[in-house]
Amino acid sequence: MADPTFPHSGTSALRVYPHDLEARVDKKESLVEDAYRALKASILDGTLPAGYQAVEHRIADQLNMSRTPVHEAVIRLQHEGLVRVLPRRGVQVLPISAADMVEVYQVLVAMEGMAAMLLAEHPERAEASIRMMEDATNQMERALKAEDLRGWARADDQFHRVLVSECGNQRLAKMAATMVDQAQRARTVTLQFRPLPHASVQEHRVIISAIRAGDTLGARAAAEGHRTRASGEIIKAIERL
């Protein structure tokens, strides 16, 4: 498989001052974060497809980085379940299995239902988040009309990320983030193999309306119902693939 295209320097000194050390640590952390974001984005959007395998130094060359930040980024991605390190054979992007995604969606259904309920408890404070979800839903609708499935997928992902990240429970948001990443991969892979997702737009609007109305139980039920229905289509598509 051809290498995908991804969207160091060193100095020595006789004495290292604290602020120099802090600057070097900050630079290293920044490089690791850059490598992590680039690799993760490439996995989630399918640029690095399931099963893709490469040694770390080749990935580092593609990113125009040294191997150290790439290695640390790979370890983070392995903890998140997106890649695995193969001894003496490099890094492999993990496949997407229907069984794994069933578990992922079971967790997401519960978390997103809770997130919607928390937002609905204080709709006046959630208005900015509601508008972001509305904007994402409007983008989904426009993308569908233009038959732009990738644009639809990006906007759909944005809706769900806002839902969990803005709910006010930081522990829930942090735990849900990895699950949302897995859902994004599955969404992208199955785009061409399931019905056009017109229902998602309407279901998102129901969730938004319930949150804005302060209907906590309605918001929770709408979010859970939406994710359950949509995930069923995706899992069926994965099984066919």
Stockholm file with secondary structure:
# STOCKHOLM 1.0

chainA/1-241         MADPTFPHSGTSALRVYPHDLEARVDKKESLVEDAYRALKASILDGTLPAGYQAVEHRIADQLNMSRTPVHEAVIRLQHEGLVRVLPRRGVQVLPISAADMVEVYQVLVAMEGMAAMLLAEHPERAEASIRMMEDATNQMERALKAEDLRGWARADDQFHRVLVSECGNQRLAKMAATMVDQAQRARTVTLQFRPLPHASVQEHRVIISAIRAGDTLGARAAAEGHRTRASGEIIKAIERL
#=GR chainA/1-241 SS CCCCCCCCCCCCCSCCCHHHHHHHHHHHHHHHHHHHHHHHHHHHTTSSCTTCEECHHHHHHHHTSCHHHHHHHHHHHHHTTSEEEETTTEEEECCCCHHHHHHHHHHHHHHHHHHHHHHHHSTTTTHHHHHHHHHHHHHHHHHHHTTCHHHHHHHHHHHHHHHHHTSSCHHHHHHHHHHHHHHHHHHHHTGGGSCCCHHHHHHHHHHHHHHHTTCHHHHHHHHHHHHHHHHHHHHHHHHHC
#=GC SS_cons         CCCCCCCCCCCCCSCCCHHHHHHHHHHHHHHHHHHHHHHHHHHHTTSSCTTCEECHHHHHHHHTSCHHHHHHHHHHHHHTTSEEEETTTEEEECCCCHHHHHHHHHHHHHHHHHHHHHHHHSTTTTHHHHHHHHHHHHHHHHHHHTTCHHHHHHHHHHHHHHHHHTSSCHHHHHHHHHHHHHHHHHHHHTGGGSCCCHHHHHHHHHHHHHHHTTCHHHHHHHHHHHHHHHHHHHHHHHHHC
//
